[in-house]
Structure formats: structure tokens, C-alpha cells
Amino acid sequence: MYKSLLLICIISFAYMQSLYPLHSIPITSRDLSFSGGGGAIKSEQNSLNPSAINASHKDINIHTQLLPAGISLLSLNATYPKNNIIYFLSISNLNFGKLKDGNTNKTFSASDLMINGGLKRNLYDRISVGASISYTLSLIANNVAQSVLFSTGFRTEISEDRIGFGLTLRNLGIQFDHFGDTKESIPFQLQTSAFIKPQYLSAVIFSDVVMEQNIDDYIIISGIEFFPRDGLMLRISDSVLYNNRFKLNGLAFGIQFNLKKWTINLASRNLVSAGFINGVTLSKQF
């Protein structure tokens, strides 16, 4: 039990979210290969920054992740563009598997379920905003915790779409059910993002900084997305913790294939001592 709980804590801390890790971890292979960054880059799928969603067609995708210690994630996502607004919805389940009480040797299960929906709108040609609201149910054995949280994002581009900036504010809301007598407020996150498209390189270079309430450390994410040919994308990123000194937090890479109206995304992230997270996303446009 101790080893499993330790891994859960490490995975949660990798995204600087102690409560309800589903509020902050990537639920697509694209975001996984970006280490949770790339918040200013347009995305055809659901994104951690709701203002970055840029779907031109109806889209449904299913995403699965395998995390250390047998932890798994399954997520169903949909986007629906209409007029100047893009609506999006996701249902995600994070299953921590079977755990054992070290004192009684009894086994129990733990899981998180999140339903998230929202919209994105273009205000002007180069400015967009987005917002989402989520409900999360967390179960550990017979204990239940619930929350309703709000997130919002802003995104803009300048210089012929070669430079862009984004801002995401996540996890504002309430926890109206608690694990036993434990009452802990949910800290909000602020993520600033930027990207640049070099003039003579078919790629996007990005960087993000994630700050969380009550945590002194910052997460600094950097990476690059290559476009070697039509229908193929390669992604590499890293993340470091910073608090007076830098400490490597993870390395990630991914590949995307576009096959007519189908898209296949593969991603893997190395959490250093905690192990690997591997993800697959299959998308279909309509």
C-alpha cells in the first residue's frame, strides 16, 4: 500500500495538484507529449487551456493512459464547432486499482471520475477565450469526496501567427464532500504559455510556467513540435521544478499520424524515478 500511495503522490505532484489529479493531468496524448504545456498552441482536441481548442469539424476521441503501479486513465472527449463557438465535453476515469491496507491486509479500490464541459469563442481574429466547468467524484474505499470547479483561458497571436501567448486559470470552485473529517481547500493553478514559429524551420517552440497556490515550486515546461511532412507531427518536451535550483521533473515525446478523417496520437512521459506514463489517443472527425 505504501508503495502505491507513494506513486500516486508522485504522479499528482508531477502536475502540482494534490487533490483530484484529474483537474490538471493531460487527458489526450498531445498534452501528455507536451508535459502539460503548449497552452498557447492551437489544438484540434480538448486542451488544458480551453481557449486553445481550434476544431473546425466535429470530433470524438478516446484516450487511454497506463501509469506506474497499474494506475490507468480512460477518457472520452468530444468537440462541436458551431458558428463562432466551439463546445467541448470530456468524461474521464482515473483508476488507481486495488490497494491493500498495511495494518489490516484488507484490499480496497480508489478512483476519480470527472465530467468536464465548456466552450471557446473567438473575440477577434487573433484573440480567443474559453471556459469550462467540471464535476469530480473521488472514491477511496467507502470514502467519498466531490467538487465543482471552474477554469478559464485566454490566447492571442501576433506577427502573422508566428508568436503567441496564453494564460490559463484552473480549479476555482468548491469541494462539497470530504474524505472523513479531512477538509482541505483546492488550490488554484495559473499557467502562462508562449510559443514561436521559426521562419525557416517547420516547427513550433513553446514554453510554459505553472504556478499553484500554497506551493513554492514552479514547473517550467519547454518543448518543440516538428512537422516533417503533411500528416505527421513529432513532439518532444521536458519539465523541471524550480525553487532556488532546477530539478528535472520529466521528459516526454509523442508522434501523431493523420489518416484522412482519423488521427492516431502516441505519447510517453518519463517521470524519472516514478516510471513511465504511456498514452494512446484515437480521434475521428465528422
VENDA-V952080 format. One line per field, one symbol per residue. ss: DSSP state (a for helix, b for strand, c for the rest). phi: phi as a letter, one per 40 degrees, with the letter a starting at -180 (. if undefined). psi: psi as a letter, one per 20 degrees, with the letter a starting at -180 (. if undefined). A space follows every 10 residues. Layout:
ss: ???
phi: ???
psi: ???
This chain:
ss: caaaaaaaaa aaaacccccc aaacccccaa aaaccccccc ccbcccccca aabcccccbb bbbbbbcaaa cbbbbbbbbb bbccbbbbbb bbbbbbbbbb ccccccbbbb bbbbbbbbbb bbbbccbbbb bbbbbbbbbb ccbbbbbbbb bbbbbbbbcc ccbbbbbbbb bbbbbbbccc ccccccccbb bbbbbbcccc ccbbbbbbbb bbcccccbbb bbbbbbbbbc cbbbbbbbbb bbcccbbbbb bbbbbbbbbc cbbbbbbbbb caaacbbbbb bbbbbc
phi: .dcccccccc ccccbfbcbf dccbccbbcd ccccfgcgcb cdbcbdbcbc cccbcbbcab bbbbbbbdgg cbbbbbbaba cafbbbcaaa bbbbbcgcbb cccbgccaba abbbbbaaab bccbdbbbba aabbbbbbbb fccbbbabbb baabaabbff gcbabaabbb gbibbbabcg ccbbccccbb bbbaaabdcb bcabbbabbb bbdgbccbbb baaabcbcac gbbbbbaabb cbagacbcbi baaaabbbbf cbbbbbaabc cgcchbbbbb bbbbcb
psi: gggghghggg gghhjlohqm hhiiqqjqhg hghjkjbkii pqpirqqhoh iiplpirppp qppqqorqkj pqppppqqqn ppcjqpqqqq pqpooiapqp pigijqqrrp qpppppqaqq ppgahjpqqq qqpqpppppo cjqpqqqpqp qqqqqqqrll jipqqqppoq lpbqojqroc joopqoqrqp pqqqrpoqhk pmrpprqqpp qqpjphqqpp pqaqoqmhrp jpqppprqqq ppnirppphq qqrrqppond jqppppqppo kdiiaqppqp ppqpq.
